[in-house]
Amino acid sequence: MGEAAAVASETDQPQLPAAYTDPITDPDKPKAAPRGTRIPDDFEITDAMRTWASKSAPSCGWSDHESFVDYWRGVPGARGRKLDWVATWRNWMRREHQRHLGGGGSRYPAPASTGRSVTSERAEGWLALGLDNAQGTPHGSQMALPAATAQEVPPWHVA
């Protein structure tokens, strides 16, 4: 190949601008959006969260928080990653509060209330079967149901 052909092939190549920087190594390159994180192992309710919940989701309690943490620990992949866990918690508590009040906020409709507690309905069912309790003790036996020992604790109570 002659000298003229070599010069022509060099000029046929696209020329990059003098200010070109490699996007892979460029320190000024925009960073990718944060991907979020899994729920922290030590995700606890702060004083600010407790104050918010007592005003905005007063029907919610510790069991709702535990359900939140358990649920998100079990969600796999990208769905289980969040940018702001406290905001995710507040949204969960808002929905649970609405569900507790019977106002929806859940994918599932609230069960129709019969005016009786679930415990009363279970006890009536056991008695109808001739049983004193869920363990199947025959009605009239000497084995009594254990007395309630747990004291009623208001939601968000700090021991």
MARBA-29811 format. One record per residue: residue number from 0; z, y, x of N, C-alpha, C, O in turn; residue in three letters. Coordinates in nm, 3 decimals, padded with zeros to 5 digits, always signed. Layout:
(rec NUM, (Z, Y, X), (Z, Y, X), (Z, Y, X), (Z, Y, X), ALA);
...
***
This chain:
(rec 0, (+00.000, -00.115, +00.085), (+00.000, +00.000, +00.000), (+00.000, +00.123, +00.091), (+00.072, +00.127, +00.191), MET);
(rec 1, (-00.081, +00.221, +00.055), (-00.094, +00.339, +00.140), (+00.019, +00.438, +00.115), (+00.102, +00.422, +00.026), GLY);
(rec 2, (+00.017, +00.543, +00.201), (+00.121, +00.645, +00.193), (+00.114, +00.720, +00.060), (+00.218, +00.755, +00.003), GLU);
(rec 3, (-00.005, +00.745, +00.011), (-00.022, +00.817, -00.115), (+00.030, +00.734, -00.232), (+00.088, +00.789, -00.326), ALA);
(rec 4, (+00.011, +00.603, -00.227), (+00.061, +00.516, -00.334), (+00.213, +00.512, -00.334), (+00.275, +00.509, -00.440), ALA);
(rec 5, (+00.274, +00.512, -00.215), (+00.420, +00.510, -00.206), (+00.479, +00.639, -00.261), (+00.581, +00.633, -00.330), ALA);
(rec 6, (+00.420, +00.753, -00.236), (+00.468, +00.882, -00.287), (+00.450, +00.884, -00.437), (+00.538, +00.935, -00.508), VAL);
(rec 7, (+00.341, +00.832, -00.488), (+00.316, +00.831, -00.631), (+00.418, +00.744, -00.704), (+00.464, +00.780, -00.812), ALA);
(rec 8, (+00.455, +00.628, -00.645), (+00.551, +00.542, -00.713), (+00.691, +00.603, -00.714), (+00.768, +00.579, -00.807), SER);
(rec 9, (+00.725, +00.682, -00.611), (+00.856, +00.749, -00.610), (+00.861, +00.856, -00.717), (+00.965, +00.875, -00.779), GLU);
(rec 10, (+00.753, +00.926, -00.738), (+00.753, +01.032, -00.838), (+00.741, +00.978, -00.980), (+00.770, +01.050, -01.075), THR);
(rec 11, (+00.700, +00.854, -00.996), (+00.692, +00.793, -01.129), (+00.831, +00.754, -01.182), (+00.849, +00.737, -01.303), ASP);
(rec 12, (+00.927, +00.742, -01.093), (+01.063, +00.706, -01.133), (+01.127, +00.824, -01.206), (+01.108, +00.939, -01.165), GLN);
(rec 13, (+01.204, +00.798, -01.313), (+01.272, +00.909, -01.381), (+01.373, +00.973, -01.287), (+01.446, +00.903, -01.216), PRO);
(rec 14, (+01.377, +01.101, -01.288), (+01.470, +01.175, -01.203), (+01.591, +01.215, -01.285), (+01.577, +01.267, -01.396), GLN);
(rec 15, (+01.709, +01.190, -01.232), (+01.834, +01.227, -01.299), (+01.867, +01.371, -01.266), (+01.838, +01.417, -01.155), LEU);
(rec 16, (+01.928, +01.444, -01.360), (+01.967, +01.581, -01.329), (+02.068, +01.583, -01.214), (+02.139, +01.485, -01.191), PRO);
(rec 17, (+02.072, +01.694, -01.144), (+02.161, +01.706, -01.028), (+02.307, +01.695, -01.070), (+02.390, +01.649, -00.992), ALA);
(rec 18, (+02.341, +01.736, -01.193), (+02.480, +01.735, -01.239), (+02.518, +01.603, -01.307), (+02.624, +01.594, -01.369), ALA);
(rec 19, (+02.434, +01.501, -01.296), (+02.460, +01.374, -01.362), (+02.582, +01.306, -01.300), (+02.598, +01.303, -01.178), TYR);
(rec 20, (+02.667, +01.252, -01.387), (+02.781, +01.171, -01.341), (+02.779, +01.040, -01.416), (+02.736, +01.033, -01.531), THR);
(rec 21, (+02.823, +00.940, -01.352), (+02.825, +00.806, -01.410), (+02.930, +00.803, -01.521), (+03.047, +00.831, -01.495), ASP);
(rec 22, (+02.891, +00.768, -01.645), (+02.989, +00.769, -01.756), (+03.100, +00.666, -01.738), (+03.207, +00.681, -01.797), PRO);
(rec 23, (+03.078, +00.565, -01.659), (+03.182, +00.463, -01.640), (+03.292, +00.515, -01.549), (+03.410, +00.486, -01.573), ILE);
(rec 24, (+03.256, +00.590, -01.446), (+03.356, +00.637, -01.351), (+03.390, +00.784, -01.370), (+03.473, +00.836, -01.295), THR);
(rec 25, (+03.330, +00.852, -01.466), (+03.354, +00.994, -01.487), (+03.494, +01.016, -01.542), (+03.526, +00.964, -01.650), ASP);
(rec 26, (+03.579, +01.091, -01.472), (+03.716, +01.113, -01.520), (+03.721, +01.203, -01.643), (+03.821, +01.202, -01.715), PRO);
(rec 27, (+03.615, +01.281, -01.669), (+03.614, +01.369, -01.785), (+03.556, +01.303, -01.909), (+03.544, +01.366, -02.014), ASP);
(rec 28, (+03.520, +01.178, -01.896), (+03.463, +01.104, -02.009), (+03.568, +01.096, -02.120), (+03.684, +01.067, -02.094), LYS);
(rec 29, (+03.527, +01.120, -02.245), (+03.624, +01.110, -02.355), (+03.683, +00.969, -02.361), (+03.611, +00.869, -02.347), PRO);
(rec 30, (+03.811, +00.962, -02.382), (+03.881, +00.833, -02.390), (+03.856, +00.770, -02.527), (+03.836, +00.840, -02.626), LYS);
(rec 31, (+03.856, +00.639, -02.530), (+03.842, +00.567, -02.656), (+03.966, +00.592, -02.742), (+04.074, +00.619, -02.690), ALA);
(rec 32, (+03.948, +00.584, -02.870), (+04.060, +00.604, -02.962), (+04.167, +00.498, -02.935), (+04.133, +00.383, -02.903), ALA);
(rec 33, (+04.294, +00.534, -02.947), (+04.400, +00.435, -02.926), (+04.384, +00.320, -03.025), (+04.342, +00.339, -03.139), PRO);
(rec 34, (+04.418, +00.201, -02.980), (+04.400, +00.082, -03.062), (+04.521, +00.048, -03.146), (+04.513, -00.041, -03.230), ARG);
(rec 35, (+04.630, +00.112, -03.127), (+04.751, +00.078, -03.200), (+04.826, -00.034, -03.129), (+04.779, -00.089, -03.030), GLY);
(rec 36, (+04.942, -00.065, -03.181), (+05.027, -00.168, -03.121), (+05.080, -00.260, -03.229), (+05.074, -00.228, -03.348), THR);
(rec 37, (+05.131, -00.373, -03.187), (+05.202, -00.463, -03.277), (+05.336, -00.399, -03.309), (+05.381, -00.311, -03.236), ARG);
(rec 38, (+05.400, -00.442, -03.416), (+05.531, -00.387, -03.450), (+05.629, -00.419, -03.337), (+05.636, -00.534, -03.292), ILE);
(rec 39, (+05.705, -00.320, -03.291), (+05.798, -00.346, -03.180), (+05.905, -00.448, -03.218), (+05.948, -00.455, -03.334), PRO);
(rec 40, (+05.948, -00.526, -03.120), (+06.054, -00.625, -03.146), (+06.183, -00.557, -03.189), (+06.262, -00.615, -03.264), ASP);
(rec 41, (+06.205, -00.435, -03.142), (+06.329, -00.365, -03.172), (+06.309, -00.257, -03.280), (+06.376, -00.154, -03.277), ASP);
(rec 42, (+06.217, -00.280, -03.374), (+06.191, -00.181, -03.479), (+06.311, -00.172, -03.571), (+06.334, -00.260, -03.655), PHE);
(rec 43, (+06.387, -00.066, -03.556), (+06.508, -00.044, -03.635), (+06.495, +00.085, -03.714), (+06.412, +00.170, -03.682), GLU);
(rec 44, (+06.577, +00.100, -03.815), (+06.578, +00.220, -03.897), (+06.656, +00.329, -03.823), (+06.771, +00.309, -03.784), ILE);
(rec 45, (+06.591, +00.443, -03.804), (+06.657, +00.557, -03.740), (+06.731, +00.638, -03.846), (+06.715, +00.614, -03.966), THR);
(rec 46, (+06.811, +00.734, -03.802), (+06.880, +00.822, -03.897), (+06.780, +00.900, -03.981), (+06.802, +00.919, -04.101), ASP);
(rec 47, (+06.671, +00.945, -03.920), (+06.570, +01.020, -03.994), (+06.504, +00.932, -04.100), (+06.479, +00.978, -04.212), ALA);
(rec 48, (+06.477, +00.806, -04.068), (+06.417, +00.713, -04.164), (+06.516, +00.687, -04.278), (+06.476, +00.681, -04.395), MET);
(rec 49, (+06.642, +00.670, -04.244), (+06.746, +00.643, -04.345), (+06.757, +00.761, -04.441), (+06.765, +00.743, -04.562), ARG);
(rec 50, (+06.756, +00.884, -04.387), (+06.764, +01.004, -04.470), (+06.643, +01.012, -04.562), (+06.656, +01.040, -04.681), THR);
(rec 51, (+06.523, +00.987, -04.506), (+06.402, +00.991, -04.586), (+06.410, +00.888, -04.699), (+06.377, +00.918, -04.814), TRP);
(rec 52, (+06.452, +00.766, -04.667), (+06.455, +00.657, -04.766), (+06.556, +00.686, -04.877), (+06.530, +00.656, -04.994), ALA);
(rec 53, (+06.670, +00.744, -04.842), (+06.770, +00.771, -04.946), (+06.719, +00.873, -05.047), (+06.763, +00.874, -05.162), SER);
(rec 54, (+06.627, +00.960, -05.005), (+06.571, +01.060, -05.095), (+06.441, +01.014, -05.161), (+06.419, +01.038, -05.280), LYS);
(rec 55, (+06.355, +00.947, -05.085), (+06.220, +00.916, -05.133), (+06.202, +00.774, -05.185), (+06.107, +00.746, -05.259), SER);
(rec 56, (+06.291, +00.682, -05.146), (+06.281, +00.543, -05.191), (+06.422, +00.487, -05.213), (+06.459, +00.388, -05.152), ALA);
(rec 57, (+06.500, +00.551, -05.302), (+06.640, +00.512, -05.316), (+06.661, +00.371, -05.371), (+06.770, +00.316, -05.354), PRO);
(rec 58, (+06.561, +00.312, -05.435), (+06.580, +00.177, -05.488), (+06.558, +00.070, -05.381), (+06.584, -00.048, -05.405), SER);
(rec 59, (+06.511, +00.111, -05.265), (+06.485, +00.015, -05.156), (+06.611, -00.003, -05.072), (+06.698, +00.084, -05.068), CYS);
(rec 60, (+06.618, -00.115, -05.005), (+06.733, -00.144, -04.921), (+06.694, -00.224, -04.799), (+06.577, -00.231, -04.762), GLY);
(rec 61, (+06.794, -00.285, -04.737), (+06.773, -00.360, -04.613), (+06.676, -00.476, -04.632), (+06.597, -00.505, -04.542), TRP);
(rec 62, (+06.680, -00.540, -04.746), (+06.590, -00.654, -04.766), (+06.444, -00.608, -04.765), (+06.356, -00.682, -04.722), SER);
(rec 63, (+06.417, -00.485, -04.813), (+06.280, -00.433, -04.810), (+06.238, -00.405, -04.665), (+06.124, -00.429, -04.627), ASP);
(rec 64, (+06.331, -00.354, -04.585), (+06.302, -00.331, -04.443), (+06.275, -00.464, -04.373), (+06.179, -00.476, -04.296), HIS);
(rec 65, (+06.358, -00.563, -04.400), (+06.339, -00.695, -04.338), (+06.206, -00.757, -04.380), (+06.139, -00.820, -04.299), GLU);
(rec 66, (+06.169, -00.739, -04.506), (+06.040, -00.789, -04.554), (+05.925, -00.720, -04.482), (+05.826, -00.784, -04.445), SER);
(rec 67, (+05.938, -00.590, -04.462), (+05.837, -00.513, -04.389), (+05.817, -00.568, -04.249), (+05.705, -00.596, -04.207), PHE);
(rec 68, (+05.928, -00.584, -04.177), (+05.920, -00.631, -04.038), (+05.865, -00.773, -04.034), (+05.777, -00.803, -03.953), VAL);
(rec 69, (+05.915, -00.860, -04.120), (+05.866, -00.999, -04.121), (+05.717, -01.005, -04.154), (+05.642, -01.081, -04.093), ASP);
(rec 70, (+05.675, -00.927, -04.251), (+05.534, -00.927, -04.290), (+05.446, -00.887, -04.172), (+05.351, -00.957, -04.138), TYR);
(rec 71, (+05.479, -00.774, -04.109), (+05.393, -00.724, -04.002), (+05.399, -00.807, -03.876), (+05.304, -00.807, -03.798), TRP);
(rec 72, (+05.507, -00.878, -03.854), (+05.511, -00.969, -03.739), (+05.415, -01.086, -03.759), (+05.365, -01.143, -03.663), ARG);
(rec 73, (+05.389, -01.120, -03.883), (+05.303, -01.234, -03.913), (+05.156, -01.200, -03.932), (+05.075, -01.291, -03.945), GLY);
(rec 74, (+05.120, -01.071, -03.935), (+04.981, -01.034, -03.956), (+04.905, -01.047, -03.824), (+04.943, -00.982, -03.726), VAL);
(rec 75, (+04.801, -01.128, -03.819), (+04.728, -01.149, -03.692), (+04.624, -01.042, -03.664), (+04.584, -00.967, -03.753), PRO);
(rec 76, (+04.581, -01.038, -03.541), (+04.465, -00.959, -03.501), (+04.479, -00.810, -03.519), (+04.589, -00.755, -03.515), GLY);
(rec 77, (+04.366, -00.745, -03.539), (+04.359, -00.600, -03.548), (+04.436, -00.547, -03.669), (+04.490, -00.436, -03.664), ALA);
(rec 78, (+04.442, -00.624, -03.776), (+04.516, -00.578, -03.895), (+04.664, -00.560, -03.866), (+04.730, -00.482, -03.934), ARG);
(rec 79, (+04.716, -00.631, -03.769), (+04.858, -00.623, -03.736), (+04.890, -00.515, -03.634), (+05.003, -00.508, -03.585), GLY);
(rec 80, (+04.791, -00.432, -03.602), (+04.812, -00.323, -03.505), (+04.810, -00.191, -03.579), (+04.721, -00.166, -03.660), ARG);
(rec 81, (+04.908, -00.106, -03.551), (+04.917, +00.025, -03.617), (+04.943, +00.132, -03.512), (+05.004, +00.108, -03.408), LYS);
(rec 82, (+04.893, +00.253, -03.542), (+04.917, +00.367, -03.453), (+05.055, +00.427, -03.475), (+05.118, +00.473, -03.380), LEU);
(rec 83, (+05.103, +00.426, -03.599), (+05.230, +00.491, -03.631), (+05.311, +00.398, -03.722), (+05.288, +00.393, -03.843), ASP);
(rec 84, (+05.404, +00.325, -03.663), (+05.481, +00.227, -03.739), (+05.577, +00.293, -03.837), (+05.604, +00.237, -03.944), TRP);
(rec 85, (+05.629, +00.410, -03.805), (+05.721, +00.477, -03.897), (+05.645, +00.521, -04.023), (+05.697, +00.507, -04.134), VAL);
(rec 86, (+05.524, +00.574, -04.007), (+05.443, +00.612, -04.123), (+05.406, +00.489, -04.206), (+05.406, +00.494, -04.329), ALA);
(rec 87, (+05.375, +00.379, -04.139), (+05.345, +00.254, -04.210), (+05.467, +00.209, -04.288), (+05.454, +00.163, -04.402), THR);
(rec 88, (+05.586, +00.221, -04.230), (+05.711, +00.184, -04.297), (+05.734, +00.272, -04.420), (+05.771, +00.222, -04.526), TRP);
(rec 89, (+05.712, +00.404, -04.406), (+05.732, +00.494, -04.521), (+05.638, +00.455, -04.635), (+05.680, +00.453, -04.751), ARG);
(rec 90, (+05.511, +00.426, -04.604), (+05.417, +00.385, -04.709), (+05.463, +00.257, -04.777), (+05.454, +00.246, -04.899), ASN);
(rec 91, (+05.513, +00.161, -04.700), (+05.564, +00.035, -04.755), (+05.680, +00.064, -04.850), (+05.685, +00.012, -04.961), TRP);
(rec 92, (+05.774, +00.148, -04.806), (+05.892, +00.178, -04.888), (+05.853, +00.252, -05.016), (+05.911, +00.228, -05.121), MET);
(rec 93, (+05.755, +00.342, -05.007), (+05.708, +00.410, -05.129), (+05.656, +00.309, -05.231), (+05.689, +00.316, -05.349), ARG);
(rec 94, (+05.573, +00.215, -05.183), (+05.518, +00.113, -05.274), (+05.628, +00.024, -05.331), (+05.628, -00.007, -05.450), ARG);
(rec 95, (+05.722, -00.017, -05.245), (+05.831, -00.102, -05.293), (+05.918, -00.028, -05.394), (+05.962, -00.086, -05.493), GLU);
(rec 96, (+05.943, +00.100, -05.370), (+06.023, +00.180, -05.464), (+05.954, +00.183, -05.600), (+06.019, +00.164, -05.703), HIS);
(rec 97, (+05.823, +00.207, -05.601), (+05.749, +00.207, -05.727), (+05.754, +00.070, -05.794), (+05.767, +00.059, -05.916), GLN);
(rec 98, (+05.743, -00.035, -05.713), (+05.749, -00.171, -05.769), (+05.887, -00.199, -05.828), (+05.897, -00.259, -05.935), ARG);
(rec 99, (+05.993, -00.155, -05.760), (+06.129, -00.174, -05.812), (+06.148, -00.103, -05.945), (+06.219, -00.151, -06.033), HIS);
(rec 100, (+06.083, +00.011, -05.960), (+06.096, +00.088, -06.084), (+06.002, +00.038, -06.193), (+06.005, +00.088, -06.306), LEU);
(rec 101, (+05.919, -00.062, -06.159), (+05.827, -00.116, -06.258), (+05.703, -00.032, -06.275), (+05.630, -00.047, -06.372), GLY);
(rec 102, (+05.679, +00.058, -06.180), (+05.565, +00.147, -06.191), (+05.446, +00.102, -06.110), (+05.362, +00.185, -06.074), GLY);
(rec 103, (+05.436, -00.023, -06.082), (+05.322, -00.071, -06.003), (+05.349, -00.053, -05.856), (+05.459, -00.081, -05.808), GLY);
(rec 104, (+05.249, -00.006, -05.784), (+05.262, +00.011, -05.641), (+05.247, -00.121, -05.568), (+05.269, -00.129, -05.447), GLY);
(rec 105, (+05.209, -00.223, -05.640), (+05.191, -00.354, -05.580), (+05.060, -00.411, -05.631), (+05.008, -00.369, -05.734), SER);
(rec 106, (+05.008, -00.508, -05.558), (+04.887, -00.575, -05.604), (+04.915, -00.664, -05.724), (+04.824, -00.699, -05.800), ARG);
(rec 107, (+05.040, -00.700, -05.741), (+05.077, -00.795, -05.845), (+05.155, -00.722, -05.953), (+05.240, -00.638, -05.922), TYR);
(rec 108, (+05.128, -00.752, -06.079), (+05.202, -00.684, -06.186), (+05.349, -00.726, -06.186), (+05.383, -00.839, -06.151), PRO);
(rec 109, (+05.433, -00.632, -06.225), (+05.576, -00.662, -06.233), (+05.598, -00.760, -06.348), (+05.533, -00.748, -06.452), ALA);
(rec 110, (+05.688, -00.855, -06.332), (+05.713, -00.949, -06.442), (+05.776, -00.877, -06.560), (+05.850, -00.781, -06.544), PRO);
(rec 111, (+05.744, -00.926, -06.678), (+05.801, -00.867, -06.798), (+05.951, -00.892, -06.800), (+05.997, -01.003, -06.774), ALA);
(rec 112, (+06.026, -00.788, -06.830), (+06.171, -00.801, -06.832), (+06.217, -00.861, -06.964), (+06.168, -00.824, -07.071), SER);
(rec 113, (+06.310, -00.954, -06.956), (+06.366, -01.016, -07.076), (+06.500, -00.953, -07.110), (+06.562, -00.987, -07.210), THR);
(rec 114, (+06.545, -00.858, -07.024), (+06.675, -00.797, -07.046), (+06.788, -00.879, -06.988), (+06.903, -00.837, -06.991), GLY);
(rec 115, (+06.757, -00.996, -06.934), (+06.859, -01.082, -06.873), (+06.828, -01.095, -06.725), (+06.714, -01.078, -06.682), ARG);
(rec 116, (+06.930, -01.124, -06.648), (+06.909, -01.141, -06.505), (+06.847, -01.277, -06.477), (+06.856, -01.369, -06.558), SER);
(rec 117, (+06.786, -01.288, -06.361), (+06.727, -01.415, -06.320), (+06.837, -01.521, -06.309), (+06.816, -01.637, -06.345), VAL);
(rec 118, (+06.954, -01.481, -06.260), (+07.066, -01.574, -06.247), (+07.105, -01.630, -06.384), (+07.130, -01.749, -06.397), THR);
(rec 119, (+07.112, -01.543, -06.484), (+07.147, -01.589, -06.620), (+07.044, -01.688, -06.673), (+07.078, -01.789, -06.733), SER);
(rec 120, (+06.916, -01.657, -06.648), (+06.811, -01.747, -06.693), (+06.820, -01.882, -06.623), (+06.800, -01.986, -06.686), GLU);
(rec 121, (+06.849, -01.882, -06.493), (+06.864, -02.008, -06.420), (+06.982, -02.088, -06.472), (+06.973, -02.208, -06.493), ARG);
(rec 122, (+07.095, -02.019, -06.493), (+07.215, -02.088, -06.542), (+07.189, -02.150, -06.678), (+07.231, -02.263, -06.704), ALA);
(rec 123, (+07.120, -02.077, -06.765), (+07.088, -02.133, -06.896), (+06.999, -02.255, -06.883), (+07.014, -02.352, -06.957), GLU);
(rec 124, (+06.905, -02.252, -06.788), (+06.818, -02.365, -06.765), (+06.895, -02.487, -06.715), (+06.870, -02.599, -06.758), GLY);
(rec 125, (+06.990, -02.464, -06.623), (+07.071, -02.575, -06.571), (+07.156, -02.636, -06.681), (+07.168, -02.758, -06.693), TRP);
(rec 126, (+07.216, -02.547, -06.764), (+07.300, -02.598, -06.871), (+07.218, -02.676, -06.974), (+07.264, -02.775, -07.030), LEU);
(rec 127, (+07.095, -02.630, -06.997), (+07.009, -02.701, -07.091), (+06.975, -02.841, -07.039), (+06.951, -02.933, -07.117), ALA);
(rec 128, (+06.974, -02.856, -06.907), (+06.948, -02.986, -06.847), (+07.076, -03.069, -06.831), (+07.072, -03.182, -06.784), LEU);
(rec 129, (+07.188, -03.009, -06.870), (+07.315, -03.080, -06.857), (+07.371, -03.071, -06.716), (+07.449, -03.156, -06.674), GLY);
(rec 130, (+07.332, -02.967, -06.641), (+07.379, -02.950, -06.503), (+07.461, -02.822, -06.493), (+07.438, -02.725, -06.566), LEU);
(rec 131, (+07.558, -02.823, -06.401), (+07.640, -02.704, -06.380), (+07.578, -02.608, -06.278), (+07.605, -02.488, -06.284), ASP);
(rec 132, (+07.497, -02.657, -06.187), (+07.441, -02.570, -06.083), (+07.310, -02.625, -06.030), (+07.263, -02.730, -06.075), ASN);
(rec 133, (+07.253, -02.554, -05.937), (+07.121, -02.592, -05.884), (+07.126, -02.720, -05.801), (+07.021, -02.781, -05.778), ALA);
(rec 134, (+07.244, -02.762, -05.756), (+07.254, -02.885, -05.677), (+07.248, -03.009, -05.764), (+07.243, -03.121, -05.713), GLN);
(rec 135, (+07.248, -02.990, -05.895), (+07.234, -03.103, -05.985), (+07.365, -03.171, -06.020), (+07.367, -03.288, -06.058), GLY);
(rec 136, (+07.476, -03.098, -06.008), (+07.605, -03.155, -06.046), (+07.610, -03.169, -06.197), (+07.584, -03.073, -06.269), THR);
(rec 137, (+07.643, -03.288, -06.247), (+07.646, -03.307, -06.392), (+07.745, -03.212, -06.459), (+07.850, -03.179, -06.404), PRO);
(rec 138, (+07.708, -03.167, -06.579), (+07.791, -03.077, -06.657), (+07.929, -03.139, -06.680), (+07.939, -03.256, -06.718), HIS);
(rec 139, (+08.033, -03.061, -06.657), (+08.169, -03.109, -06.679), (+08.231, -03.173, -06.556), (+08.345, -03.218, -06.563), GLY);
(rec 140, (+08.161, -03.179, -06.443), (+08.220, -03.239, -06.323), (+08.322, -03.145, -06.263), (+08.331, -03.029, -06.303), SER);
(rec 141, (+08.397, -03.194, -06.167), (+08.503, -03.117, -06.104), (+08.447, -03.014, -06.003), (+08.518, -02.922, -05.963), GLN);
(rec 142, (+08.323, -03.031, -05.963), (+08.266, -02.939, -05.865), (+08.228, -02.809, -05.932), (+08.146, -02.808, -06.025), MET);
(rec 143, (+08.286, -02.699, -05.886), (+08.260, -02.569, -05.947), (+08.160, -02.491, -05.861), (+08.145, -02.517, -05.742), ALA);
(rec 144, (+08.096, -02.396, -05.923), (+08.007, -02.307, -05.848), (+08.091, -02.221, -05.755), (+08.200, -02.178, -05.793), LEU);
(rec 145, (+08.044, -02.194, -05.635), (+08.120, -02.108, -05.545), (+08.130, -01.968, -05.601), (+08.035, -01.917, -05.661), PRO);
(rec 146, (+08.245, -01.905, -05.581), (+08.265, -01.768, -05.627), (+08.184, -01.674, -05.539), (+08.165, -01.700, -05.420), ALA);
(rec 147, (+08.137, -01.566, -05.598), (+08.061, -01.467, -05.520), (+08.155, -01.402, -05.419), (+08.262, -01.354, -05.455), ALA);
(rec 148, (+08.113, -01.402, -05.294), (+08.197, -01.342, -05.190), (+08.134, -01.218, -05.132), (+08.203, -01.138, -05.069), THR);
(rec 149, (+08.006, -01.201, -05.153), (+07.940, -01.083, -05.096), (+07.971, -00.961, -05.179), (+07.957, -00.961, -05.301), ALA);
(rec 150, (+08.014, -00.856, -05.110), (+08.044, -00.731, -05.177), (+07.913, -00.655, -05.197), (+07.827, -00.655, -05.108), GLN);
(rec 151, (+07.897, -00.592, -05.309), (+07.776, -00.515, -05.336), (+07.771, -00.396, -05.240), (+07.865, -00.316, -05.235), GLU);
(rec 152, (+07.664, -00.385, -05.165), (+07.650, -00.278, -05.068), (+07.535, -00.189, -05.111), (+07.425, -00.239, -05.138), VAL);
(rec 153, (+07.557, -00.059, -05.119), (+07.448, +00.031, -05.160), (+07.336, +00.028, -05.058), (+07.359, +00.005, -04.939), PRO);
(rec 154, (+07.212, +00.052, -05.105), (+07.100, +00.053, -05.011), (+07.123, +00.153, -04.898), (+07.178, +00.260, -04.920), PRO);
(rec 155, (+07.079, +00.117, -04.778), (+07.083, +00.200, -04.659), (+07.225, +00.231, -04.613), (+07.246, +00.323, -04.535), TRP);
(rec 156, (+07.320, +00.153, -04.661), (+07.458, +00.169, -04.615), (+07.468, +00.124, -04.469), (+07.415, +00.020, -04.430), HIS);
(rec 157, (+07.536, +00.205, -04.390), (+07.556, +00.170, -04.249), (+07.698, +00.120, -04.234), (+07.793, +00.190, -04.266), VAL);
(rec 158, (+07.711, -00.002, -04.184), (+07.844, -00.061, -04.167), (+07.913, -00.004, -04.045), (+08.026, -00.042, -04.015), ALA);
***
